[in-house]
Amino acid sequence: MSAASGNLALLSAVELIEGYGAGRFSPVDALEAVLVQLDRLEPELNAFCLLDREGARAQAEASAARWKSGQAQGLLDGVPVSVKDIILTAGWPTLRGSHTINLEQPWSEDGPAVARLREHGAVLFGKTTTPEFAFKGVTDSPLTGITRNPWNTALTPGGSSGGSSASVAAGISPLALATDAGGSVRIPASFAGVFGHKPSGGRVAMYPPTPYATLAGFGPISRTVRDAALMMSVIAQPDLRDWEADPSPSPRYDLELEAGDPSHWRIAFSPTLGYVDVQPEVLEIVENAVETFRSLGAQVDVVDHVFDDPWPTLVSYKRGLTAFAFRNMPASRYPEMDPALVEEIEECRGASLEEHLTAQMERAALARRMADLHQTYDLLLTPTLATPPFEIGRNAPEGYEGRSWYGFTFPFNLTRQPAASVPCGLTRDGLPVGLQIVGPARNDLVVLQAARAFERASPWPLTAPIATRND
């Protein structure tokens, strides 16, 4: 057992599976350890909006019986997994951080990724917090309040999957199912010092349909790359409810993870993409991380300017999507909502079709630009974010109002490329910094292999200090 002080809650999913198979402990033991960790830290973090202790215990007991009889069910049998409160989960309400969702619904259907997790025996124990309708890069909402960063509870864990990142970094969730439409997996992964992977567009099926679907993806947040690859092998299986998703079976990412050979890779490193104002300390940490790939034998070229800032394209494109998504939201509900979201909804009213289609053409040109770049380079490396975590109560770090502090993440939602954030160091104040790894469209495997190569060469702290704090 590799976890500090033998706490099962701090084991990785891979270590839990190995322990179940060897009979050292059971899924019931692991779940109870997770619930103890949750009870200890949730009052400080506010990472969960729903807990189902009894339902989870029933799942864990069923899993324990399967393991005891030698009939484990799938790749994640008995592993506790949390689900972001944007994703349909049968038996639980999906309120999306909003008072405007009608609680009195059947809630009888799993989204595709949740259905795959159940098929593989995962123990679903709770839903994690999100800003209202996952609309911003920090996690607070009128419904659930403020979620805090396990590295420093005065700071944000990022968003919109901030509950996911906080729970994983605190040693509560070995695995978290999250979403990303502009950085919402990678932003919180960077801010909470954990691993997050945004899959290629269409790789993980999504349902019900959403206007943001071509920007969004469902992906794992985890402590290790191996765990994320294992989860990707599960959730990336086809589902006919998503007609735009890749219908081909998922590769076994977990089995192919170690096959990547950095000495065969040609890598572009862009410190700013050509337009992002990065804090010097963040850039220094990321530049040191990039040297790790050189030490592994990769050819790394610095590419200062990759493309012009696509923020205007994203804003124009999302105006139409937002106008459509909230077309039936009455102004009478505005007092219950996040004022920043209300402002965005109102600003998007009356979006024009011409503006939307022009942005779509610009988006296609950006994707072509990246396809051309990947004719030369296997991977693109950048900082994940321009800054370390910042104070709660803000929607952007000081000095970045009116500019995109997450300017490294959103372009690859426009292009639908796979992208991951790996922890790559700590600031002088002890705050996590992330390195973003971007791969060619539809090649999630090379991104995961690169992340695993970096993890082996430059291991990161698997949890925030709060996880092992002696209370």
RAHUHU-V331774 format. One record per residue. N is the residue number from 0. RES is the residue in one small letter. SS is DSSP state (a for helix, b for strand, c for the rest). OMEGA is omega as a letter, one per 40 degrees, with the letter a starting at -180 (NA if undefined). Layout:
N;RES;SS;OMEGA  N;RES;SS;OMEGA
//
This chain:
0;m;c;a  1;s;c;a  2;a;c;i  3;a;a;i  4;s;a;i  5;g;a;a  6;n;c;a  7;l;a;a  8;a;a;a  9;l;a;i  10;l;c;i  11;s;c;i  12;a;a;i  13;v;a;i  14;e;a;i  15;l;a;i  16;i;a;i  17;e;a;i  18;g;a;i  19;y;a;a  20;g;a;a  21;a;a;i  22;g;c;a  23;r;c;i  24;f;c;a  25;s;c;i  26;p;a;i  27;v;a;i  28;d;a;a  29;a;a;i  30;l;a;a  31;e;a;i  32;a;a;i  33;v;a;a  34;l;a;i  35;v;a;i  36;q;a;i  37;l;a;a  38;d;a;a  39;r;a;a  40;l;a;a  41;e;a;i  42;p;a;i  43;e;a;a  44;l;a;a  45;n;c;a  46;a;c;a  47;f;b;i  48;c;b;i  49;l;b;i  50;l;b;i  51;d;c;a  52;r;a;a  53;e;a;i  54;g;a;i  55;a;a;i  56;r;a;i  57;a;a;i  58;q;a;a  59;a;a;i  60;e;a;i  61;a;a;i  62;s;a;i  63;a;a;i  64;a;a;i  65;r;a;i  66;w;a;a  67;k;a;a  68;s;c;i  69;g;c;a  70;q;c;i  71;a;c;a  72;q;c;i  73;g;c;a  74;l;c;a  75;l;c;a  76;d;c;i  77;g;c;a  78;v;c;i  79;p;b;a  80;v;b;i  81;s;b;a  82;v;b;i  83;k;b;a  84;d;c;i  85;i;c;a  86;i;c;a  87;l;c;a  88;t;b;a  89;a;c;i  90;g;c;i  91;w;b;i  92;p;c;i  93;t;c;a  94;l;c;i  95;r;c;i  96;g;c;a  97;s;c;i  98;h;c;a  99;t;c;i  100;i;c;i  101;n;c;a  102;l;c;a  103;e;c;i  104;q;c;a  105;p;c;a  106;w;c;a  107;s;c;a  108;e;c;i  109;d;c;i  110;g;c;a  111;p;a;a  112;a;a;i  113;v;a;i  114;a;a;i  115;r;a;i  116;l;a;i  117;r;a;a  118;e;a;a  119;h;c;i  120;g;c;i  121;a;c;i  122;v;b;a  123;l;b;a  124;f;b;a  125;g;b;i  126;k;b;a  127;t;b;a  128;t;c;i  129;t;c;i  130;p;c;a  131;e;a;a  132;f;a;i  133;a;a;a  134;f;c;a  135;k;c;a  136;g;c;i  137;v;c;a  138;t;c;i  139;d;b;a  140;s;b;i  141;p;c;a  142;l;c;a  143;t;c;i  144;g;b;a  145;i;b;i  146;t;c;a  147;r;c;a  148;n;b;i  149;p;c;i  150;w;c;i  151;n;b;a  152;t;c;i  153;a;c;a  154;l;b;i  155;t;c;i  156;p;c;a  157;g;c;a  158;g;c;e  159;s;c;i  160;s;c;a  161;g;a;i  162;g;a;i  163;s;a;a  164;s;a;i  165;a;a;a  166;s;a;i  167;v;a;a  168;a;a;a  169;a;c;i  170;g;c;i  171;i;c;i  172;s;c;i  173;p;c;a  174;l;b;i  175;a;b;i  176;l;b;a  177;a;b;i  178;t;b;a  179;d;b;i  180;a;c;i  181;g;c;a  182;g;c;a  183;s;c;i  184;v;c;a  185;r;a;i  186;i;a;a  187;p;a;i  188;a;a;i  189;s;a;a  190;f;a;a  191;a;a;i  192;g;c;i  193;v;c;a  194;f;b;i  195;g;b;a  196;h;b;i  197;k;b;a  198;p;c;i  199;s;c;i  200;g;c;i  201;g;c;a  202;r;c;i  203;v;c;a  204;a;c;a  205;m;c;i  206;y;c;e  207;p;c;a  208;p;c;i  209;t;c;i  210;p;c;a  211;y;c;a  212;a;c;a  213;t;c;i  214;l;c;a  215;a;c;i  216;g;b;i  217;f;b;a  218;g;b;a  219;p;b;i  220;i;b;a  221;s;b;i  222;r;c;a  223;t;c;i  224;v;a;i  225;r;a;i  226;d;a;i  227;a;a;i  228;a;a;i  229;l;a;i  230;m;a;i  231;m;a;i  232;s;a;i  233;v;a;a  234;i;a;a  235;a;c;i  236;q;c;a  237;p;c;i  238;d;c;a  239;l;c;i  240;r;c;i  241;d;c;a  242;w;c;i  243;e;c;a  244;a;c;i  245;d;c;a  246;p;c;a  247;s;c;i  248;p;c;i  249;s;c;i  250;p;c;i  251;r;c;a  252;y;a;a  253;d;a;a  254;l;a;a  255;e;a;a  256;l;a;a  257;e;a;a  258;a;a;a  259;g;c;a  260;d;c;a  261;p;a;a  262;s;a;i  263;h;a;a  264;w;c;i  265;r;b;a  266;i;b;i  267;a;b;i  268;f;b;i  269;s;c;a  270;p;c;a  271;t;c;a  272;l;c;a  273;g;c;a  274;y;c;a  275;v;c;i  276;d;c;a  277;v;c;i  278;q;c;a  279;p;a;a  280;e;a;i  281;v;a;a  282;l;a;i  283;e;a;i  284;i;a;a  285;v;a;i  286;e;a;i  287;n;a;i  288;a;a;i  289;v;a;i  290;e;a;i  291;t;a;i  292;f;a;i  293;r;a;a  294;s;a;i  295;l;c;i  296;g;c;i  297;a;c;i  298;q;b;a  299;v;b;i  300;d;b;i  301;v;b;i  302;v;c;a  303;d;c;a  304;h;c;i  305;v;c;i  306;f;c;i  307;d;c;a  308;d;c;a  309;p;c;i  310;w;a;i  311;p;a;i  312;t;a;i  313;l;a;a  314;v;a;a  315;s;a;a  316;y;a;a  317;k;a;i  318;r;a;i  319;g;a;a  320;l;a;a  321;t;a;i  322;a;a;i  323;f;a;a  324;a;a;a  325;f;c;a  326;r;c;a  327;n;c;i  328;m;c;a  329;p;c;i  330;a;a;i  331;s;a;i  332;r;a;a  333;y;a;a  334;p;a;i  335;e;a;a  336;m;c;i  337;d;c;a  338;p;a;i  339;a;a;i  340;l;a;i  341;v;a;i  342;e;a;a  343;e;a;i  344;i;a;a  345;e;a;i  346;e;a;a  347;c;a;i  348;r;c;i  349;g;c;i  350;a;c;a  351;s;c;i  352;l;a;a  353;e;a;i  354;e;a;a  355;h;a;a  356;l;a;i  357;t;a;i  358;a;a;i  359;q;a;i  360;m;a;i  361;e;a;i  362;r;a;i  363;a;a;i  364;a;a;i  365;l;a;i  366;a;a;i  367;r;a;i  368;r;a;a  369;m;a;i  370;a;a;i  371;d;a;i  372;l;a;a  373;h;a;i  374;q;a;i  375;t;a;a  376;y;c;i  377;d;c;a  378;l;b;i  379;l;b;i  380;l;b;i  381;t;b;i  382;p;b;i  383;t;c;a  384;l;c;a  385;a;c;a  386;t;c;i  387;p;c;i  388;p;c;a  389;f;c;a  390;e;b;i  391;i;c;a  392;g;c;i  393;r;c;i  394;n;c;i  395;a;c;i  396;p;c;i  397;e;c;i  398;g;c;a  399;y;c;i  400;e;c;a  401;g;c;i  402;r;c;a  403;s;c;i  404;w;c;i  405;y;c;a  406;g;c;i  407;f;c;a  408;t;c;a  409;f;c;a  410;p;a;a  411;f;a;i  412;n;a;i  413;l;a;a  414;t;c;i  415;r;c;i  416;q;c;i  417;p;c;a  418;a;b;a  419;a;b;i  420;s;b;i  421;v;b;i  422;p;b;a  423;c;b;i  424;g;b;i  425;l;b;i  426;t;c;i  427;r;c;i  428;d;c;i  429;g;c;a  430;l;c;a  431;p;b;i  432;v;b;a  433;g;b;i  434;l;b;i  435;q;b;i  436;i;b;a  437;v;b;i  438;g;b;i  439;p;c;i  440;a;c;i  441;r;c;i  442;n;c;i  443;d;a;a  444;l;a;a  445;v;a;i  446;v;a;i  447;l;a;i  448;q;a;i  449;a;a;i  450;a;a;i  451;r;a;i  452;a;a;i  453;f;a;a  454;e;a;i  455;r;a;a  456;a;a;a  457;s;c;a  458;p;c;a  459;w;c;i  460;p;c;a  461;l;c;i  462;t;c;i  463;a;c;a  464;p;a;a  465;i;a;a  466;a;a;a  467;t;a;i  468;r;c;i  469;n;c;a  470;d;c;NA
//
